[in-house]
Amino acid sequence: MSFIKGVEQIANKKVFYDNALKYWDRVPPTLDGVMGGLPLLSDLDLQESKPFLKKLAMKHGMKTERACDFGAGIGRVADKLLLPVFKEVEMVEFSAKLCEQANKDFTAKGLIDRLKITCVPMQEYDTTIKFDLFWFQWCVGHLTDEDFIALFTRLRGKLSENGIIVIKDNCASTEETEFDKDDSSVSRPVTELERLVKEAGLKVIEKEQQKNFPSIGLYPVYTLALRTLE
Ligand SMILES: C[S@@+](CC[C@H](N)C(=O)[O-])C[C@H]1O[C@@H](n2cnc3c(N)ncnc32)[C@H](O)[C@@H]1O
């Protein structure tokens, strides 16, 4: 049995997660660090995420009380995309070093009162309160298939009325999932992400491909908005 469909290189689930944490604990806690050495992509990314988020509110009735940002790094998405729109934001991040940096930065900006920083592995996350939005950016490739399905199934039950889950991630450009041993993650084809979200009882209500990234051989980036299957 493989932990991720089509990937035979992961022999041990604990090692898969431990190696990812070692990698993220090593990167500098900066924009450059969390963007994999391509910090200029951040503004381009946000340029397309902002209208996507607006569409979720205008067309799908998503409320803007509370959002949660998974695999949040130093809070790039929380800062530039979510806090300007939502009253409260929670960040879920497993690297203590990145959480500490976020705490420092958001305290300095006077935003810490509206932000909760939760330093846990996302596969272990649970909440007793409901959220209007769960946002996963460039991090679901760090989850095994089983943990992906369990987490998304759990979060489906924690959505407020009209609540939405978003995945924005690199996707393989062929139908084969690719393993990256450097940061211990995978890039799944978008069809495989769609299969996993269906297994978790969710359906895709919006799907967009990032259009404004430079042609420098990057993976295609897809944004999927998900709702509970009726
Ligand atoms: C490529 S960075 C993206 C950061 C942020 N989402 C952004 O777009 O700026 C991936 C992030 O996911 C975090 N991460 C990876 N595996 C994780 C896990 N199992 N639980 C929580 N965070 C995780 C890493 O520490 C890192 O901060």
The ligand as an ORCA input file, in Angstrom:
! r2SCAN-3c Opt
* xyz 0 1
  C       5.366     26.632      0.287
  S       5.076     27.141      1.950
  C       3.585     28.063      1.710
  C       3.312     29.027      2.833
  C       2.031     29.835      2.668
  N       0.879     28.998      2.474
  C       2.158     30.803      1.537
  O       1.510     30.606      0.506
  O       2.915     31.775      1.693
  C       4.460     25.625      2.709
  C       4.135     25.798      4.162
  O       3.427     24.653      4.639
  C       3.905     24.327      5.931
  N       3.620     22.904      6.196
  C       4.111     21.842      5.520
  N       3.629     20.690      6.030
  C       2.815     21.054      7.065
  C       2.021     20.310      7.989
  N       1.983     18.975      7.950
  N       1.307     20.989      8.907
  C       1.341     22.351      8.948
  N       2.090     23.112      8.110
  C       2.807     22.466      7.167
  C       5.393     24.657      5.857
  O       5.993     24.782      7.116
  C       5.358     25.944      5.049
  O       5.208     27.047      5.888
*
